[in-house]
Amino acid sequence: MANRILVVDDEKNIRTMVTMILQGEDFAVDLADSVPAAEQLLSDFVPDAILLDVRLPQISGLEALKSWLTQYPTVPIVLMSGEASIAEALEGLKLGAFDFLEKPFRSEKLCATLRRAIRDANLRSKIAEQKPESIVGNSAALKEILAQISRIAPTQSRVLVLGESGTGKDLVARAIHDMSSRADKLVSQEASI
């Protein structure tokens, strides 16, 4: 099933170009020329990712980002702009945007960024679905650890988890294993510590 992307941009040429690129890479595409139009679409479905222009009429992309991160916390949002300042791009990333693309962007970069965003969201979802012994918390440090787990788990790299006694090294090792391609293989408790 194709991943569904909501593209929000007020420039028709950009919407057309992005649609051609994404459909050529087997993404399903929904289009909106403003935040209100996007919100109407979002009332009917939740996309796999949102590609959002920073500078939009009526409501800015950054304002929409703040709202949508709360309403749709599992949907990655990639910001884009040809006019945004570095400060605006950094603000968007600090608020929680997955990434920022500067227009004009290469089609390969656009598709790779969206695939990474969707993969990351799927891995975060897997982490959230873990059993009661899963990792729980909301701190910035823990969010960074969870992000590292989601980046490391799909690789074939060996991982050494270090930390003081009682810090949850076994939970981190278990999360990495459970999200890896080896998740269906048996692991001894000693190997995960």
Wavefront OBJ file of the C-alpha trace (Angstrom):
o trace
v 0.000 0.000 0.000
v 1.386 3.408 -0.987
v 2.354 5.864 1.713
v 0.024 8.868 1.719
v 1.588 12.338 1.739
v -0.278 15.594 2.339
v 1.429 18.440 0.457
v 0.563 21.942 1.685
v 1.895 24.740 -0.548
v 0.265 27.862 -1.969
v 2.243 27.683 -5.239
v 0.468 25.609 -7.868
v 3.723 24.888 -9.751
v 5.308 23.444 -6.613
v 2.259 21.284 -5.884
v 2.309 19.994 -9.476
v 6.057 19.274 -9.428
v 5.944 17.541 -6.031
v 2.934 15.456 -7.118
v 4.760 14.262 -10.236
v 7.873 13.366 -8.228
v 6.023 11.560 -5.449
v 3.584 9.680 -7.674
v 6.569 8.543 -9.758
v 7.959 6.992 -6.565
v 4.653 5.273 -5.663
v 3.470 7.722 -3.008
v -0.211 8.671 -2.830
v -0.526 12.473 -2.807
v -3.179 14.820 -1.420
v -2.875 18.565 -2.042
v -3.851 21.705 -0.173
v -3.064 25.327 -1.019
v -3.530 26.630 2.543
v -3.660 25.507 6.141
v -7.495 25.709 6.305
v -7.731 23.540 3.156
v -5.257 21.070 4.696
v -7.228 20.946 7.943
v -10.355 20.091 6.002
v -8.497 17.153 4.418
v -7.067 16.131 7.796
v -10.595 15.842 9.169
v -11.145 12.995 6.674
v -7.841 11.091 6.925
v -4.439 11.056 8.637
v -1.526 10.944 6.183
v 1.738 9.047 6.655
v 3.634 12.356 6.405
v 3.014 16.045 5.744
v 5.138 18.211 3.455
v 4.472 21.767 4.641
v 5.552 25.120 3.198
v 6.769 27.560 5.859
v 5.327 30.666 4.240
v 1.619 30.360 3.565
v -1.213 32.920 3.380
v -3.620 33.287 6.328
v -1.882 30.845 8.697
v 1.864 30.254 8.463
v 3.415 26.833 8.180
v 5.078 27.283 11.583
v 1.714 28.012 13.221
v 0.242 24.917 11.562
v 3.272 22.888 12.650
v 2.690 23.776 16.320
v -0.965 22.795 16.111
v -0.508 19.622 14.052
v 2.314 18.254 16.208
v -0.183 18.260 19.072
v -3.150 16.974 17.060
v -1.235 14.369 15.027
v 1.831 13.472 17.141
v 2.632 10.337 15.132
v 2.670 12.095 11.735
v 6.102 13.392 10.701
v 6.093 16.890 9.228
v 8.761 17.997 6.755
v 9.014 21.744 6.258
v 9.992 23.306 2.940
v 10.587 26.823 1.708
v 12.429 28.837 -0.869
v 12.145 32.059 1.103
v 12.373 31.097 4.768
v 15.237 32.416 6.807
v 17.619 30.130 8.639
v 15.982 31.312 11.863
v 12.563 30.117 10.622
v 14.004 26.758 9.565
v 15.709 26.298 12.943
v 12.550 27.309 14.781
v 10.584 24.692 12.857
v 13.133 21.999 13.679
v 13.159 23.016 17.359
v 9.365 22.843 17.424
v 9.524 19.250 16.208
v 9.554 19.208 12.412
v 11.257 16.068 11.124
v 13.393 17.954 8.602
v 13.614 21.088 6.468
v 14.040 21.148 2.678
v 15.094 24.264 0.831
v 13.408 24.879 -2.526
v 14.324 24.010 -5.161
v 15.147 20.510 -3.908
v 16.259 17.426 -5.778
v 13.623 14.744 -6.261
v 15.927 12.111 -4.707
v 16.348 14.211 -1.566
v 12.603 14.818 -1.271
v 11.732 11.117 -1.563
v 14.572 9.979 0.713
v 13.565 12.504 3.385
v 9.916 11.426 3.298
v 10.855 7.735 3.414
v 13.140 8.390 6.395
v 10.388 10.379 8.133
v 7.847 7.589 7.649
v 10.313 4.889 8.720
v 11.193 6.927 11.825
v 7.503 7.390 12.691
v 6.885 3.644 12.263
v 9.827 2.813 14.528
v 8.627 5.276 17.168
v 5.235 3.636 16.985
v 6.851 0.235 17.556
v 8.663 1.598 20.603
v 5.401 2.976 21.985
v 3.682 -0.402 21.541
v 6.234 -2.295 23.614
v 5.221 -4.253 26.700
v 5.025 -2.773 30.231
v 8.783 -3.124 30.709
v 9.213 -0.637 27.858
v 10.978 2.673 28.131
v 8.752 5.358 29.613
v 9.421 9.066 30.003
v 9.202 12.501 28.439
v 12.559 14.192 29.035
v 14.661 15.642 26.229
v 17.461 13.182 27.018
v 15.097 10.205 26.757
v 13.652 11.503 23.484
v 17.206 11.653 22.103
v 17.865 8.068 23.255
v 14.638 6.900 21.578
v 15.644 8.721 18.387
v 19.039 7.006 18.492
v 17.347 3.634 19.006
v 15.126 4.217 15.960
v 18.185 5.127 13.857
v 20.332 2.223 15.072
v 17.793 -0.620 15.147
v 17.325 -1.080 11.376
v 21.101 -1.277 10.775
v 23.315 -4.352 11.005
v 25.769 -2.525 13.294
v 26.893 -3.904 16.614
v 25.873 -1.739 19.547
v 27.489 -1.338 22.954
v 25.105 0.123 25.537
v 26.960 1.764 28.430
v 25.705 3.333 31.633
v 25.603 3.090 35.379
v 23.784 0.293 37.157
v 20.013 0.765 37.143
v 19.857 3.214 34.211
v 17.922 0.881 31.898
v 20.640 -0.489 29.645
v 18.703 -3.751 29.349
v 15.580 -1.858 28.218
v 17.574 -0.011 25.557
v 19.154 -3.250 24.335
v 15.746 -4.968 24.241
v 14.199 -2.040 22.318
v 17.024 -2.132 19.759
v 16.606 -5.889 19.349
v 12.800 -5.763 19.144
v 12.939 -3.157 16.380
v 15.695 -4.869 14.408
v 15.477 -7.404 11.594
v 16.582 -9.990 14.173
v 13.525 -9.457 16.389
v 12.122 -12.891 15.591
v 15.309 -14.626 16.788
v 15.748 -15.708 20.394
v 18.141 -13.643 22.512
v 19.446 -14.660 25.911
v 19.090 -12.173 28.772
v 22.902 -12.067 29.118
v 23.313 -10.989 25.489
v 21.040 -8.007 25.978
v 22.923 -6.534 28.948
l 1 2 3 4 5 6 7 8 9 10 11 12 13 14 15 16 17 18 19 20 21 22 23 24 25 26 27 28 29 30 31 32 33 34 35 36 37 38 39 40 41 42 43 44 45 46 47 48 49 50 51 52 53 54 55 56 57 58 59 60 61 62 63 64 65 66 67 68 69 70 71 72 73 74 75 76 77 78 79 80 81 82 83 84 85 86 87 88 89 90 91 92 93 94 95 96 97 98 99 100 101 102 103 104 105 106 107 108 109 110 111 112 113 114 115 116 117 118 119 120 121 122 123 124 125 126 127 128 129 130 131 132 133 134 135 136 137 138 139 140 141 142 143 144 145 146 147 148 149 150 151 152 153 154 155 156 157 158 159 160 161 162 163 164 165 166 167 168 169 170 171 172 173 174 175 176 177 178 179 180 181 182 183 184 185 186 187 188 189 190 191 192 193
